[in-house]
Amino acid sequence: MADTKQADEAKDAKATAKADRKAAKLAKQIRSFAAAHRGAEAQVAYIGQLGARIVLVGEDGGWGDLVAPTHAIAEQAVQKAGVTVHEDFDGEFAAKVRTGPYEWSRMAGIQVGGPSNSNT
């Protein structure tokens, strides 16, 4: 019985260390984004089995996103990065996003002459 408990504890310790490394890597990417965009704010959204999406919006209106394997790791990453985290992507936060012609053509797609989503 003691061997099983020790094996479980070792397994848990490995999983925790792996999650900490992933959060640290994401935090480094978030800090890099923030440095390139004069600061950044974030919003973490659950995306099902894929984990969580970290949406980043820079002070200059630039934006990007990262995917974390779990919501807990995403929350840990934004905390380590030291960015402001919003509960929702709306209002003043969403208004900070600046999009260009590429994003508009991709969002509208074929309706406004943007690139097609098919290979034909």
Order of alpha helices (4+ residues) and beta strands (2+ residues): alpha-beta-beta-beta-alpha-beta-alpha-alpha
